[in-house]
């Protein structure tokens, strides 16, 4: 048991899907996994382990933001030996070539977060996905005929920042989407020699004003969930 996860060692699979919303973790466990058992309820961050097509897989919420992601990624990798951490989350985009509900695989993550300045002082650390997971997810997405793209993402501390000028500039520099967790996940995974990947659904497109409802964020992201699970069984 760690500070924030009440599971015993061995209760969590070596491959885990990490939605931000714990209710999405519950939805995945109940609708996609067989024999799912809940191993964590602390702070409402639900975690489950079951099987998908015979592969033992866990799914757990992480909450919102880099601090929350870093807590759960650290405990999963350091205390429970999780080796493959796959974020499945929502994102926004200002990029004209990205469509609403496209799937973006984060090859690397830009960030403005002070968390990185604290960790690396004057250096600009560039966290990236693990190539094996990235390749597996991209190949799986193409095989399943899913709208999958791969490229840079932006992780920031603000949700209601409203800095449209900077988002547009980042899009011009081929940043495909933005979220609040990916950079922290990649940094922590690298620190503990684990493998990480973010699979993001573009739920909010700022150029077209397309979005989804709160219920859709929880239950209607089948393509992303399917890609995460199908990638997991190849590992």
N, C-alpha and C positions, 0 to 999 in steps of 0.2 A: 504494500500500500504506500502510495506517495501522498504528498500534501493535498492534492486535488483529485486524485483518482483512487477509489477504494478497492480496485481489483487486486487479486493476488497475482504473483508472478506466474505466467502461464495462461492466465485468463484471456489475454489479448493476443490476437494473431500477429504474425510478423509483417503482415500487410494490412493497412488500415485506410479507410476512406474518411476524410475529414470535412464534412460540411460545417459551415459556421453555425447554423441553426440546429440545436439539439432535437427539435421536433422533426427536422428532415432526417436526422439519424434514426429516429424512431420509425418514421415512415419507410425508410429503406429497409430497416431490420424486419418490419412486419410484412413488407410487400415483395422483397427481393431475396432475402436470406432464408435458408431453411434452418430450423432448430435454433433460432436466435435467442441468446440469453443475455439479459441486461447485467453488466458488470459495474456500472457506475451511475449514481444518482446525485452525487455531491454537487451542490450549487445548481442543480437542474441540468448539468451538462451530461446528457444521457450517452452511454456507450454500450454497444452490443457486440457479441461475437456469434457468428453462425457460419453457414457454408453457402457458397454459390457455385453451382455446377461441380460440386465435390471439393472445392477449394475453401479452406478455412480463412475467413476474412472478418475483420472487425470494422465497425463504423462508429464514429463518435463526434459529437459537436465540439466546437472549439470556442464558441462565443465570437464576439466582434472585435477587430482591431489587432494590431501587432503584439501588444503586451499579452493579451489573452492567448493568441496563437503560440507565442513563445513559451508560455507556461506549459501548455498541453503538449506541444511538440517536444519540449525538453524532457518532461516526465515520461512520455511514451518512448522516446529513444533511449534515454539514460537509465530509467528505472525498470522499464518493461521490455527492453530489447527489440522494439519495433524497428524493422529495417526499411520498409517501404511505406512512405507517408504521402498519400495522394489527396490533395485538397480538391473538393468539388464545390465551387461557390459561384455566387453571382458577381457581376461586374458591370461597369459602364464603358462606353466607347465614344470617342470623337472621331474615329477613323472612317473615312468615306468608303473604304473598301471592305469594311466589316459590317455585316448585316445583323439586325436584331435577331437574337437567339442563336447566333453562330457560337461555336465552341472554340475558345482560344486556349492553346497550350502555351504556358508561360516559359519561354526558353531562358529568360533571365528577368530580373526585376529591378527597375529603377526605384529610388525612394528619396523622399525629402525628410525622412524621419530622424529625429534626434537620437533614436535608439542606436543607429549606426554610427553617429558621431561619438556617442559615449563608448561604443565598443571598439572603434577603430581610430579614434582621435582624428588626425589630419588626413588619413587615407580614405579613398573612395572605394569601399569594398563592393564588388559586383557579384551578387549572389545569382546562381544559375540553377536550373533544373538538373537532375541527374540524367545523363544522356541515354542510358539504357531505358529508363522509364519514359522519357520523351519519345524515343524511337518506337517503343512498344505501343504507346498511346496513339501516335500519329498513324502508324501502320494499321492499327486496329480501327481507328476512325475511318480511314480510307476504305478498308475492307467492308465496314458496315455502312458505307455511303453516308456518313454523317458530315455536317457542315463544319469541318475541323480546320483550324488555322494555327500556325505556330509563329511566335514572335515575342518581342519584348512586352512586358506589362509594367504598370506603374503602381506601386504600393505607397499609400500615404496615410497619415494619421487622421486627416479630416474626412468627414463624410459630406458635410454641408459647407465645403470650402468656397465653391462658386468661382474659382479662378479659371474662368473659361479661356482666357488668353494663354495660360500655361498649358492647359489641356490641348488646345489647338496646336501649340508649338510642339508638344510631345508627339502628337499624332503625325505632324509633318516629319518628325524624326523616326517614324515607323514604330511608335509605341501603340500597340493595338487595343489595349484595354486597361482599365484601372480597377484596383480593389484595395482592401485594407489589411490583408494578411500575408500575401505571397512572399514578400521579401523576408519577413521574419521566419517563415517556414523554411525557406531555402538556407538562410543563415544558420539556424539551429541544426538542421539536418547535416550540413557540412561540418559543423563543430563536432558532432557525435558520429561522423562517418556513416550516416544513414543516407538513404536515397529519397528524394522528394520531387514531386511534380504538382503543379497547379493546373487543373482543368476548370476553366471559367466559362460560364454561359453569359453572353451579353444580354442581360435582362433589361438594361437601360441604355438606349442609344440617344445621345445628346443632340445629334444632328437631325434626327427624325422625331424626337420626343416620344418614341415608343418605350413602353415599360410593361411590367406585369404586376398582378395583384399580390398582396401578402400571401394569400392561399396558394397562388401559383408558384411563388418562391419556395414554398414548403413541399408541394406535392406534384408539380407539373413540369419538372425538369428531367424528363425521362432520358433524353439523349445523353445528357451529361452523366447521369447515374449509370446508364448502360455502358458508356465508354469507360467510366472508372472501374466498374466491375469486370468488364471484358478484358481490360488491361491488366487488372489484378490477377486474373487466372493464368496469364502468360508468364508471370514472374516466378 
